[in-house]
Amino acid sequence: MLWFDIVEVALLLVLGAVLVSLRRYARQSREQATLCQRLMVEAAVQRHQAEDSLRRSQASLQSLVDNAPFGICRTLIEGDCYETLNSTLREMLGGYSQEEALQLTTSKQVWADPKDRHRMIEILRRNHTIKGFETNFRRRDGSTIPVRISGSILQDAEGAEHFEGYVEDMTQQSALEQQVRQAQKLEAVGRLAGGMAHDFNNVLVVIKLCTELMLREITPESPLSKPLLQIAAAADRAAALTRQMLAFGRQQMMQTRIINLNSVVSETSQMLRRVIGEDIQLVTRLDRAVNNSRLDPDQVAQVILNLAVNARDAMPGGGTLHLETSNVDLDEAYTKEHPPVQPGRYVMLAVSDTGCGIDKSIVPRIFDPFFTTKEVGKGTGLGLSIVYGIVKQSGGYIWVYSEPGHGTTFKLYFPATNAALDGPAVRSETMSRSAGQTVLVVEDEATIRSNVRECLQQLGYVVLEAESGETALQLCDESQGKIDLVLTDLVMPGMGGHELADQLARRHPSIKMLFMSGYTEDSAARQDILLKGGAFLQKPFSVGDLSHAVQQALALRSIIQ
């Protein structure tokens, strides 16, 4: 019995150990199952987070692509269609949806000239990339826009060729380039007009002075009196034409002073009522608080008159002409869209009519010289060119807004100033005799020099002549103080008038100076003369103008340095 008991005990012990092991294994299995379950949950969470992060990243990338300032696309070259394109490009093409855009045949529905697409593909296959390829795209409504394309050609695993690139809308830049070209063209024609006006002014000086001299020698009953008066009147009209040419070229002598634009508009309005006719109503809205500006009031009046005449012709059946002034601050946003305007404070003059308006295709040309939509014989095409020249020479800017059937508005912007108003310019028309002063006339044109000499001699002056600045300087050195005034042209071969004045200021500071000119490239020198209080005589001039200018110059304290 003892042996069996021992065996039973042993078996029980073995069974106990097995049960303990099984329980331990079961516990470990449960722990491992729990661990696996926890790991699976964590993996699922991480996968969900990764997928969510990927979705956010893709959404962010898509937003970046869609909101890009240029079009982005991928096209299948052989398939001639878009594979994908961003919203910017879809808007550029006229507002297609993504589904509609993917159905487009690019060579027929997008490229205005399919040959341009073939040329771009040839370049891509040679160089693999392209940059700045310019062409035109057709929009949904049939209109075209200028674009610039850059990108590269790629092959996928199957060997298919794709183009990936971006498209820039060049509409605004093209408009700016057109404005620059227009300004350059006007500048070139202005220089030509100024050169012609200079030569013409020299001719007119001779005509005007000779005519006046002859009129002084005959009686009003003489048979020569009437034709001479006609010549004098024609010379005055020709002088007005040269002033217009110089105004267009921005080379006219501006007699600027601090004025208030309201006063010029009010004074001009009285004359406008007679010019525009009774069937056109004139309405003025003037801002009482409008700032002052440094302008030539006569030139501003000419601008208003020219614009009013244009408005009258645009309203043959009657209408309303509005004149308005106000203060404006032009910010950088405005100046970016209206180059070359600079930010700052301006005084605005708006001239609006209710007439027939201007066709959009004509607007870029309206400031061109001799361009007119009027019938032959009813317009010279210089009016708006002159307006443009005066405004630009005044340091201002002009813009036109018009639609056919809805009238036209010209907005003129002149720099504002806080300076106080200047008093009105006063000029005496009386010609007085000299007190025997000596005047040296310096002019390279012999006919002008001789006519000026004769006029001054008739006015009682002792006159000397010099054909150049060098000769004039020598005469002054030899005169021993007998010369009271030097009347000199500004632009001459060799030593010009301004350099002569500088030399005389050092050698003979008691000699007074009077400058004359009818031209252009000396505009900076002329402005400097006036700012320093010097005397200036604009060609062409009359005997009365000459007399007044000489008296004014002799009254000055000292030479302009």
C-alpha positions as CSV (number, residue, x, y, z in Angstrom):
1,M,0.0,0.0,0.0
2,L,2.9,2.3,0.7
3,W,4.2,2.0,-2.8
4,F,0.8,2.9,-4.3
5,D,0.5,5.9,-2.0
6,I,3.8,7.1,-3.0
7,V,2.9,6.8,-6.7
8,E,-0.4,8.6,-6.1
9,V,1.3,11.4,-4.3
10,A,3.8,11.7,-7.1
11,L,1.0,11.8,-9.7
12,L,-0.8,14.4,-7.7
13,L,2.3,16.5,-7.5
14,V,2.9,16.2,-11.2
15,L,-0.7,17.1,-11.9
16,G,-0.4,20.1,-9.6
17,A,2.7,21.3,-11.4
18,V,1.0,20.9,-14.7
19,L,-2.0,22.8,-13.6
20,V,0.2,25.6,-12.2
21,S,2.1,25.7,-15.5
22,L,-1.2,25.8,-17.5
23,R,-2.6,28.6,-15.3
24,R,0.7,30.5,-15.8
25,Y,0.5,30.0,-19.5
26,A,-3.1,31.0,-19.7
27,R,-2.3,34.2,-17.7
28,Q,0.6,35.0,-20.0
29,S,-1.6,34.3,-23.1
30,R,-4.2,36.7,-21.7
31,E,-1.5,39.3,-21.1
32,Q,-0.1,38.8,-24.6
33,A,-3.6,39.0,-26.1
34,T,-4.3,42.2,-24.2
35,L,-0.9,43.6,-25.3
36,C,-1.7,42.6,-28.9
37,Q,-5.1,44.2,-28.7
38,R,-3.6,47.4,-27.3
39,L,-0.9,47.4,-30.0
40,M,-3.6,46.9,-32.6
41,V,-5.6,49.8,-31.2
42,E,-2.5,52.0,-31.1
43,A,-1.6,51.1,-34.7
44,A,-5.2,51.9,-35.8
45,V,-5.0,55.2,-34.1
46,Q,-1.6,56.0,-35.6
47,R,-2.9,54.9,-39.0
48,H,-5.9,57.1,-38.6
49,Q,-3.7,60.0,-37.5
50,A,-1.4,59.5,-40.5
51,E,-4.3,59.4,-42.9
52,D,-5.8,62.5,-41.4
53,S,-2.4,64.3,-41.5
54,L,-2.0,63.2,-45.1
55,R,-5.5,64.5,-45.9
56,R,-4.7,67.8,-44.3
57,S,-1.4,68.0,-46.1
58,Q,-3.1,67.3,-49.4
59,A,-5.8,69.8,-48.7
60,S,-3.2,72.4,-47.8
61,L,-1.2,71.7,-50.9
62,Q,-4.3,71.9,-53.0
63,S,-5.2,75.2,-51.4
64,L,-1.7,76.5,-52.1
65,V,-2.0,75.4,-55.7
66,D,-5.5,76.8,-56.2
67,N,-4.7,80.1,-54.5
68,A,-1.5,80.6,-56.5
69,P,-1.4,83.9,-58.4
70,F,-0.7,82.0,-61.6
71,G,-2.3,79.1,-63.4
72,I,-0.8,75.6,-62.7
73,C,-1.6,72.7,-64.9
74,R,-0.6,69.2,-66.1
75,T,-1.4,68.2,-69.6
76,L,-1.1,65.0,-71.7
77,I,0.8,66.2,-74.8
78,E,-0.5,63.5,-77.2
79,G,-3.9,63.5,-75.6
80,D,-4.2,67.3,-76.1
81,C,-6.1,67.7,-72.9
82,Y,-5.7,68.8,-69.2
83,E,-5.1,66.1,-66.6
84,T,-5.4,68.7,-63.8
85,L,-5.4,72.4,-63.4
86,N,-5.9,74.8,-60.6
87,S,-8.8,77.3,-60.0
88,T,-6.7,80.3,-61.1
89,L,-6.2,78.9,-64.5
90,R,-9.9,77.9,-64.8
91,E,-10.8,81.5,-63.9
92,M,-8.2,82.8,-66.4
93,L,-9.9,80.8,-69.1
94,G,-13.3,82.2,-68.3
95,G,-14.7,80.3,-65.2
96,Y,-14.8,76.6,-66.1
97,S,-15.5,74.0,-63.5
98,Q,-12.9,71.3,-62.9
99,E,-15.1,68.8,-64.8
100,E,-15.6,71.1,-67.8
101,A,-12.0,72.1,-68.0
102,L,-10.9,68.4,-68.1
103,Q,-13.1,68.0,-71.2
104,L,-11.4,70.8,-73.2
105,T,-9.3,70.1,-76.3
106,T,-6.5,72.5,-75.6
107,S,-5.2,73.0,-79.1
108,K,-8.7,74.0,-80.3
109,Q,-10.4,75.5,-77.3
110,V,-7.6,77.1,-75.3
111,W,-4.8,78.1,-77.6
112,A,-5.8,81.1,-79.8
113,D,-3.2,79.9,-82.4
114,P,-2.6,76.1,-82.3
115,K,0.7,76.7,-84.1
116,D,2.0,78.3,-80.9
117,R,1.3,75.0,-79.1
118,H,3.2,73.0,-81.7
119,R,6.1,75.5,-81.4
120,M,6.2,75.2,-77.6
121,I,6.2,71.4,-77.8
122,E,9.1,71.4,-80.2
123,I,11.1,73.6,-77.8
124,L,10.2,71.3,-74.9
125,R,11.4,68.2,-76.7
126,R,14.7,69.9,-77.6
127,N,15.4,71.5,-74.2
128,H,13.0,69.6,-71.8
129,T,12.1,72.9,-70.2
130,I,10.7,76.2,-71.4
131,K,10.5,79.6,-69.7
132,G,8.6,82.7,-70.6
133,F,6.8,81.4,-73.8
134,E,4.4,84.1,-74.8
135,T,1.1,83.4,-76.6
136,N,-2.6,84.1,-76.4
137,F,-5.3,81.9,-74.7
138,R,-8.9,81.9,-75.8
139,R,-11.4,82.5,-73.0
140,R,-14.8,80.9,-72.7
141,D,-16.6,84.0,-74.1
142,G,-14.3,83.9,-77.2
143,S,-12.1,86.8,-76.1
144,T,-8.3,86.3,-75.9
145,I,-5.8,87.1,-73.2
146,P,-2.0,87.4,-73.4
147,V,-0.2,84.7,-71.3
148,R,3.3,83.6,-70.5
149,I,4.0,79.9,-70.0
150,S,6.9,78.1,-68.2
151,G,7.4,74.5,-67.3
152,S,9.0,71.2,-68.3
153,I,8.2,67.9,-70.1
154,L,8.2,64.6,-68.2
155,Q,7.7,60.9,-69.1
156,D,5.8,58.5,-66.9
157,A,6.6,54.8,-66.4
158,E,4.6,53.9,-69.5
159,G,6.6,56.4,-71.6
160,A,3.7,58.9,-72.0
161,E,4.7,62.6,-72.2
162,H,3.2,65.1,-69.9
163,F,3.7,68.9,-69.6
164,E,3.8,70.4,-66.1
165,G,4.0,74.1,-65.8
166,Y,2.4,77.4,-64.8
167,V,0.7,80.2,-66.8
168,E,0.9,83.9,-66.1
169,D,-1.9,86.3,-67.1
170,M,-0.1,89.2,-68.8
171,T,-3.1,91.4,-69.4
172,Q,-2.2,94.0,-66.8
173,Q,1.5,94.0,-67.8
174,S,0.6,94.4,-71.4
175,A,-1.6,97.3,-70.6
176,L,1.2,98.9,-68.6
177,E,3.7,98.3,-71.5
178,Q,1.2,99.9,-73.9
179,Q,1.0,103.0,-71.6
180,V,4.8,103.2,-71.5
181,R,5.0,102.9,-75.3
182,Q,2.3,105.6,-75.6
183,A,4.2,107.9,-73.3
184,Q,7.5,107.4,-75.1
185,K,5.7,108.1,-78.5
186,L,4.2,111.3,-77.1
187,E,7.6,112.3,-75.7
188,A,9.3,111.7,-79.1
189,V,6.7,113.7,-81.0
190,G,6.9,116.4,-78.3
191,R,10.6,116.8,-78.8
192,L,10.0,117.1,-82.6
193,A,7.3,119.6,-82.1
194,G,9.5,121.6,-79.8
195,G,12.4,121.7,-82.3
196,M,10.1,122.9,-85.0
197,A,8.6,125.5,-82.7
198,H,12.0,126.9,-81.9
199,D,12.9,127.4,-85.5
200,F,9.5,128.9,-86.3
201,N,9.7,131.2,-83.3
202,N,13.0,132.7,-84.6
203,V,11.3,133.3,-88.0
204,L,8.3,134.9,-86.2
205,V,10.5,137.3,-84.3
206,V,11.7,138.8,-87.5
207,I,8.2,138.9,-89.0
208,K,6.7,140.6,-85.9
209,L,9.4,143.1,-85.4
210,C,9.8,144.0,-89.1
211,T,6.0,144.5,-89.4
212,E,5.8,146.7,-86.3
213,L,8.8,148.8,-87.5
214,M,7.1,149.3,-90.8
215,L,3.8,150.2,-89.2
216,R,5.6,152.8,-87.1
217,E,6.8,154.5,-90.3
218,I,3.5,154.8,-92.1
219,T,0.2,156.4,-91.5
220,P,-3.1,154.5,-90.9
221,E,-4.3,155.8,-94.3
222,S,-1.4,154.3,-96.2
223,P,-2.3,151.5,-98.6
224,L,0.3,149.4,-96.9
225,S,-1.3,149.7,-93.5
226,K,-4.0,147.1,-94.1
227,P,-1.8,144.3,-95.4
228,L,0.8,145.0,-92.7
229,L,-1.9,144.7,-90.1
230,Q,-3.0,141.4,-91.6
231,I,0.6,140.1,-91.5
232,A,0.8,141.2,-87.9
233,A,-2.4,139.3,-87.1
234,A,-1.2,136.2,-88.9
235,A,2.1,136.3,-87.0
236,D,0.1,136.4,-83.7
237,R,-1.9,133.4,-84.8
238,A,1.3,131.6,-85.8
239,A,2.8,132.4,-82.4
240,A,-0.3,130.9,-80.7
241,L,0.2,127.8,-82.8
242,T,3.8,127.5,-81.7
243,R,2.7,127.9,-78.1
244,Q,0.4,125.0,-78.6
245,M,3.2,122.9,-80.1
246,L,5.5,123.7,-77.1
247,A,2.6,122.9,-74.7
248,F,2.2,119.6,-76.4
249,G,5.9,118.9,-76.1
250,R,5.9,120.1,-72.5
251,Q,8.5,122.7,-73.4
252,Q,6.4,125.9,-73.1
253,M,7.6,128.6,-70.8
254,M,5.3,128.1,-67.7
255,Q,4.6,131.3,-65.7
256,T,3.7,129.3,-62.6
257,R,2.6,130.7,-59.3
258,I,0.7,129.5,-56.2
259,I,-3.0,129.6,-57.2
260,N,-6.3,128.0,-56.1
261,L,-7.8,125.9,-58.8
262,N,-11.3,127.1,-57.8
263,S,-10.5,130.6,-58.9
264,V,-9.3,129.5,-62.4
265,V,-12.4,127.3,-62.8
266,S,-14.8,130.2,-61.8
267,E,-13.1,132.7,-64.1
268,T,-13.1,130.3,-67.0
269,S,-16.7,129.3,-66.5
270,Q,-17.9,132.7,-67.5
271,M,-16.2,132.3,-70.9
272,L,-17.3,128.7,-71.2
273,R,-21.0,129.6,-71.1
274,R,-20.5,131.5,-74.4
275,V,-18.4,128.7,-75.9
276,I,-20.5,125.6,-75.2
277,G,-23.9,127.1,-76.3
278,E,-27.3,127.5,-74.7
279,D,-28.3,123.9,-75.2
280,I,-25.6,122.6,-72.9
281,Q,-26.0,123.2,-69.1
282,L,-22.8,124.0,-67.2
283,V,-22.7,122.7,-63.6
284,T,-19.8,123.4,-61.3
285,R,-19.1,121.6,-58.0
286,L,-16.1,123.3,-56.3
287,D,-14.8,122.1,-53.0
288,R,-14.3,125.2,-50.9
289,A,-11.5,123.6,-49.0
290,V,-9.5,122.6,-52.1
291,N,-5.7,123.0,-51.6
292,N,-3.5,125.4,-53.5
293,S,-1.2,124.3,-56.4
294,R,1.8,125.8,-58.2
295,L,0.4,126.2,-61.8
296,D,0.2,128.5,-64.7
297,P,-3.3,129.9,-64.5
298,D,-3.4,130.7,-68.2
299,Q,-2.4,127.2,-69.2
300,V,-4.9,125.6,-66.8
301,A,-7.6,127.8,-68.4
302,Q,-6.5,126.6,-71.8
303,V,-6.8,123.0,-70.6
304,I,-10.4,123.6,-69.3
305,L,-11.3,125.4,-72.6
306,N,-10.0,122.5,-74.8
307,L,-11.8,119.9,-72.7
308,A,-15.0,121.9,-72.8
309,V,-14.9,122.3,-76.6
310,N,-14.4,118.5,-76.9
311,A,-17.3,117.9,-74.6
312,R,-19.5,120.3,-76.6
313,D,-18.7,118.5,-79.8
314,A,-19.7,115.2,-78.1
315,M,-23.1,116.6,-77.2
316,P,-24.6,117.9,-80.5
317,G,-28.1,117.5,-79.2
318,G,-27.4,119.2,-75.9
319,G,-26.5,117.9,-72.5
320,T,-24.6,118.7,-69.3
321,L,-21.0,119.7,-68.7
322,H,-19.8,119.2,-65.1
323,L,-16.7,120.9,-63.6
324,E,-15.6,119.6,-60.2
325,T,-12.7,120.1,-57.9
326,S,-11.7,118.2,-54.8
327,N,-8.7,117.2,-52.7
328,V,-7.6,113.6,-53.1
329,D,-4.9,111.4,-51.6
330,L,-3.6,108.9,-54.1
331,D,-2.3,105.7,-52.3
332,E,0.1,103.0,-53.5
333,A,-2.8,100.8,-54.6
334,Y,-4.0,103.5,-57.0
335,T,-0.5,104.4,-58.3
336,K,0.3,100.7,-59.1
337,E,-2.7,100.7,-61.4
338,H,-2.0,104.1,-62.9
339,P,1.7,104.4,-63.6
340,P,3.7,106.7,-63.5
341,V,1.5,108.4,-60.8
342,Q,3.3,108.9,-57.5
343,P,1.6,108.6,-54.1
344,G,0.7,111.9,-52.5
345,R,-1.7,114.8,-52.0
346,Y,-3.3,116.1,-55.2
347,V,-5.9,118.6,-56.3
348,M,-8.3,117.0,-58.7
349,L,-10.1,118.7,-61.5
350,A,-12.8,116.5,-63.2
351,V,-14.4,117.6,-66.5
352,S,-17.4,115.3,-67.3
353,D,-20.0,115.4,-70.1
354,T,-23.2,113.4,-70.9
355,G,-22.2,113.0,-74.5
356,C,-21.7,110.1,-76.9
357,G,-18.7,108.7,-75.1
358,I,-15.5,107.2,-76.5
359,D,-15.1,103.7,-77.8
360,K,-12.8,101.5,-75.8
361,S,-10.6,100.9,-78.8
362,I,-10.0,104.6,-79.3
363,V,-9.2,105.6,-75.7
364,P,-5.5,104.7,-75.9
365,R,-5.1,107.0,-78.9
366,I,-7.0,110.1,-77.8
367,F,-3.8,112.0,-76.7
368,D,-2.0,111.2,-79.9
369,P,-1.2,114.4,-81.9
370,F,-3.4,114.9,-85.0
371,F,-5.7,112.0,-84.0
372,T,-9.3,113.0,-84.3
373,T,-12.7,111.3,-84.8
374,K,-14.2,114.4,-86.3
375,E,-14.9,114.9,-90.0
376,V,-12.1,116.3,-92.2
377,G,-11.9,120.1,-91.7
378,K,-13.7,120.0,-88.3
379,G,-10.8,119.2,-86.0
380,T,-7.0,119.4,-85.9
381,G,-6.5,116.6,-83.4
382,L,-4.2,118.8,-81.3
383,G,-6.6,119.7,-78.5
384,L,-6.2,116.7,-76.2
385,S,-2.5,116.5,-77.1
386,I,-2.0,120.0,-75.9
387,V,-4.0,119.2,-72.7
388,Y,-1.8,116.2,-72.1
389,G,1.4,118.3,-72.6
390,I,0.3,121.1,-70.3
391,V,-0.8,118.7,-67.5
392,K,2.4,116.7,-67.7
393,Q,4.6,119.9,-67.8
394,S,2.7,121.1,-64.7
395,G,3.8,117.9,-62.8
396,G,0.3,116.5,-63.0
397,Y,-1.5,113.4,-64.4
398,I,-4.6,113.0,-66.5
399,W,-6.8,109.9,-66.9
400,V,-9.9,109.4,-69.0
401,Y,-13.0,107.3,-68.2
402,S,-15.6,106.7,-70.9
403,E,-18.1,104.3,-72.3
404,P,-20.1,104.7,-75.5
405,G,-23.5,106.3,-74.8
406,H,-22.5,107.1,-71.2
407,G,-20.4,110.2,-71.6
408,T,-16.8,110.9,-70.8
409,T,-14.9,112.1,-67.7
410,F,-11.4,113.5,-67.7
411,K,-9.7,113.6,-64.3
412,L,-6.7,115.8,-63.8
413,Y,-4.4,115.6,-60.8
414,F,-2.1,118.4,-59.8
415,P,0.3,118.3,-56.8
416,A,-1.1,120.1,-53.8
417,T,0.9,122.6,-51.7
418,N,0.5,124.3,-48.3
419,A,2.1,127.5,-49.6
420,A,0.1,130.7,-49.5
421,L,-1.4,132.2,-52.7
422,D,0.7,134.5,-54.8
423,G,-0.5,137.9,-55.9
424,P,-1.7,138.4,-59.5
425,A,1.0,139.1,-62.1
426,V,0.9,142.7,-63.2
427,R,2.3,143.9,-66.5
428,S,2.5,147.4,-67.8
429,E,1.8,147.9,-71.6
430,T,3.4,151.4,-71.6
431,M,6.5,151.7,-73.8
432,S,8.7,154.4,-72.3
433,R,11.9,156.0,-73.8
434,S,15.2,155.0,-72.4
435,A,17.5,157.3,-70.4
436,G,20.4,156.6,-72.8
437,Q,21.4,153.2,-71.4
438,T,23.6,150.9,-73.4
439,V,22.3,147.4,-74.3
440,L,24.5,144.6,-75.8
441,V,22.4,142.2,-77.9
442,V,23.9,138.7,-78.1
443,E,22.2,136.5,-80.8
444,D,23.7,134.1,-83.3
445,E,20.8,134.7,-85.8
446,A,21.9,137.8,-87.7
447,T,18.4,138.8,-88.8
448,I,17.0,138.7,-85.3
449,R,20.0,140.6,-83.9
450,S,19.6,143.4,-86.5
451,N,15.9,143.7,-85.9
452,V,16.2,143.8,-82.1
453,R,19.0,146.4,-82.5
454,E,16.8,148.7,-84.7
455,C,13.8,148.4,-82.3
456,L,16.0,149.3,-79.3
457,Q,17.5,152.2,-81.1
458,Q,14.1,153.5,-81.9
459,L,13.3,153.2,-78.2
460,G,16.3,155.4,-77.4
461,Y,18.9,152.8,-76.3
462,V,22.5,152.7,-77.4
463,V,23.0,149.3,-78.9
464,L,26.0,147.0,-79.4
465,E,25.9,143.6,-81.1
466,A,27.7,140.3,-80.6
467,E,27.1,137.0,-82.5
468,S,28.4,134.8,-79.8
469,G,29.0,134.6,-76.0
470,E,32.7,134.8,-76.5
471,T,32.5,138.0,-78.5
472,A,30.0,139.5,-75.9
473,L,32.4,138.7,-73.1
474,Q,35.3,140.4,-74.9
475,L,33.1,143.6,-75.6
476,C,32.1,143.7,-71.9
477,D,35.8,143.5,-70.9
478,E,36.6,146.4,-73.3
479,S,33.6,148.6,-72.4
480,Q,35.0,149.8,-69.1
481,G,31.6,149.8,-67.4
482,K,29.6,151.5,-70.2
483,I,27.3,148.5,-70.9
484,D,24.2,148.6,-68.7
485,L,22.4,145.5,-69.9
486,V,23.2,142.3,-71.9
487,L,20.2,140.9,-73.8
488,T,21.3,137.4,-74.8
489,D,19.8,134.2,-76.3
490,L,20.0,131.2,-74.1
491,V,20.9,128.6,-76.7
492,M,23.9,129.5,-79.0
493,P,26.8,127.6,-80.5
494,G,29.8,127.7,-78.1
495,M,29.2,129.8,-75.0
496,G,25.4,129.9,-74.2
497,G,23.6,132.6,-72.4
498,H,23.7,131.0,-69.0
499,E,27.4,130.5,-69.2
500,L,27.9,134.1,-70.3
501,A,25.9,135.3,-67.3
502,D,28.1,133.2,-65.0
503,Q,31.3,134.8,-66.5
504,L,29.9,138.3,-66.3
505,A,28.8,137.8,-62.7
506,R,32.4,137.3,-61.7
507,R,34.0,140.0,-64.0
508,H,31.3,142.7,-64.3
509,P,28.7,142.2,-61.5
510,S,27.1,145.6,-62.2
511,I,25.9,144.6,-65.7
512,K,22.2,143.5,-65.7
513,M,21.0,140.5,-67.7
514,L,18.0,139.8,-69.9
515,F,17.6,136.3,-71.3
516,M,15.5,135.4,-74.4
517,S,14.6,132.0,-76.0
518,G,11.9,130.3,-78.0
519,Y,12.9,126.7,-77.2
520,T,13.1,123.6,-75.4
521,E,16.3,122.1,-74.1
522,D,17.0,125.2,-72.0
523,S,13.8,124.8,-70.0
524,A,15.7,123.9,-66.8
525,A,17.9,127.0,-67.2
526,R,14.8,129.2,-67.9
527,Q,13.1,127.9,-64.8
528,D,16.3,128.6,-62.8
529,I,16.3,132.2,-64.1
530,L,12.8,132.8,-63.0
531,L,13.2,131.2,-59.6
532,K,16.1,133.5,-59.0
533,G,14.1,136.5,-59.9
534,G,15.7,137.1,-63.3
535,A,14.2,138.7,-66.4
536,F,13.2,136.5,-69.3
537,L,11.8,137.3,-72.8
538,Q,9.9,134.6,-74.6
539,K,10.2,134.4,-78.4
540,P,8.4,135.5,-80.5
541,F,8.0,138.9,-78.9
542,S,6.6,142.3,-80.0
543,V,8.2,145.7,-79.7
544,G,6.0,146.3,-76.6
545,D,7.2,143.0,-75.1
546,L,10.8,143.9,-75.8
547,S,10.4,147.4,-74.2
548,H,8.7,146.0,-71.1
549,A,11.3,143.2,-70.6
550,V,14.3,145.7,-71.0
551,Q,12.7,148.1,-68.5
552,Q,12.1,145.2,-66.1
553,A,15.7,143.9,-66.4
554,L,17.2,147.3,-65.9
555,A,15.2,147.6,-62.7
556,L,16.7,144.5,-61.2
557,R,19.3,144.9,-58.5
558,S,22.1,142.8,-59.9
559,I,23.0,140.1,-62.3
560,I,21.6,136.5,-62.0
561,Q,24.4,134.2,-60.8
